[in-house]
Amino acid sequence: MRLVFCNCPDLASAEHIAEALVRARLAACVNVIPGIRSFYRWQGQLERAEETLLLIKTVFDRVEALSEQIVALHPYELPEVIAVEVDSGLPAYLRWVAEQSCEED
């Protein structure tokens, strides 16, 4: 399993991306967490932004396609897409993520 982090500029774009990922079975589940405050350097300037965080649950084999879909839908020039390996968890939940993130036959 992989947990993918992606910040979005607003709730509308976050929900649009979340729904698209789940509909396409690129993710089993996406949590949408508004109210994230980010500080970062962009094009030589210190920036600050209110963002909405996506916590995306998927499997390793779907991360590349999931990343491509995020890039296609995301309004940022360079969206954050960070995938972290999940090395343990409730086995039944991990199976569910795998089942829901696989391409349909």
C-alpha positions as CSV (number, residue, x, y, z in Angstrom):
1,M,0.0,0.0,0.0
2,R,1.0,3.6,-0.6
3,L,-0.2,6.8,1.1
4,V,0.1,9.7,-1.4
5,F,0.1,13.3,-0.2
6,C,-1.2,16.1,-2.5
7,N,-2.0,19.7,-1.6
8,C,-4.6,21.6,-3.6
9,P,-5.4,25.3,-3.7
10,D,-9.0,25.0,-2.7
11,L,-11.8,22.5,-1.7
12,A,-13.4,22.4,-5.1
13,S,-10.2,21.3,-6.9
14,A,-9.4,18.8,-4.1
15,E,-12.8,17.2,-4.3
16,H,-12.7,17.1,-8.1
17,I,-9.4,15.3,-8.0
18,A,-10.4,13.0,-5.2
19,E,-13.6,11.9,-7.0
20,A,-11.7,11.3,-10.3
21,L,-9.1,9.1,-8.6
22,V,-11.7,7.0,-6.8
23,R,-13.9,6.7,-9.9
24,A,-10.9,5.6,-12.0
25,R,-10.0,3.0,-9.3
26,L,-6.6,4.7,-9.0
27,A,-7.3,5.1,-5.3
28,A,-9.4,3.2,-2.8
29,C,-10.0,6.2,-0.7
30,V,-9.1,9.9,-0.6
31,N,-9.4,12.0,2.6
32,V,-9.9,15.7,1.9
33,I,-8.6,17.9,4.7
34,P,-9.2,21.6,4.4
35,G,-7.4,24.3,6.3
36,I,-3.8,23.4,5.8
37,R,-1.4,26.4,5.9
38,S,1.7,25.9,3.8
39,F,4.9,27.9,3.6
40,Y,7.2,27.3,0.7
41,R,9.7,28.9,-1.7
42,W,8.5,29.3,-5.3
43,Q,10.4,31.0,-8.0
44,G,12.6,32.7,-5.5
45,Q,9.9,34.0,-3.3
46,L,8.7,32.9,0.1
47,E,5.0,32.0,-0.3
48,R,2.2,31.1,2.1
49,A,-1.1,29.6,1.1
50,E,-4.2,28.1,2.6
51,E,-4.5,24.7,1.0
52,T,-6.5,21.5,1.1
53,L,-4.6,18.2,1.7
54,L,-5.5,15.0,0.0
55,L,-4.5,11.8,1.7
56,I,-4.8,9.2,-1.0
57,K,-4.7,5.4,-0.3
58,T,-3.6,3.2,-3.2
59,V,-1.2,0.4,-4.2
60,F,2.3,0.6,-5.6
61,D,1.2,-0.5,-9.1
62,R,-1.2,2.4,-9.4
63,V,1.0,5.3,-8.2
64,E,2.4,6.2,-11.7
65,A,-1.1,6.4,-13.3
66,L,-2.4,8.2,-10.2
67,S,0.4,10.7,-10.4
68,E,-0.3,11.3,-14.1
69,Q,-4.0,11.8,-13.4
70,I,-3.2,14.4,-10.7
71,V,-0.9,16.3,-13.0
72,A,-3.6,16.3,-15.7
73,L,-6.3,17.6,-13.3
74,H,-4.4,19.8,-10.9
75,P,-4.3,23.6,-11.3
76,Y,-0.8,24.0,-10.0
77,E,2.1,24.1,-12.4
78,L,4.0,21.7,-10.2
79,P,1.6,19.7,-7.9
80,E,2.9,17.9,-4.8
81,V,2.7,14.2,-5.3
82,I,4.6,12.3,-2.6
83,A,4.0,8.5,-2.2
84,V,5.0,6.9,1.1
85,E,5.2,3.1,1.6
86,V,2.8,1.7,4.3
87,D,4.6,-1.2,5.9
88,S,1.9,-2.3,8.2
89,G,-1.8,-1.8,9.0
90,L,-5.0,-3.7,9.7
91,P,-4.7,-6.6,7.2
92,A,-8.4,-6.4,6.2
93,Y,-8.1,-2.7,5.5
94,L,-4.9,-3.2,3.4
95,R,-6.7,-6.0,1.4
96,W,-9.6,-3.6,0.8
97,V,-7.3,-0.9,-0.5
98,A,-5.7,-3.4,-2.9
99,E,-9.1,-4.6,-4.1
100,Q,-10.5,-1.1,-4.6
101,S,-7.3,0.2,-6.3
102,C,-7.1,-2.5,-9.0
103,E,-8.2,-2.1,-12.5
104,E,-11.5,-3.7,-13.2
105,D,-11.5,-6.9,-15.3
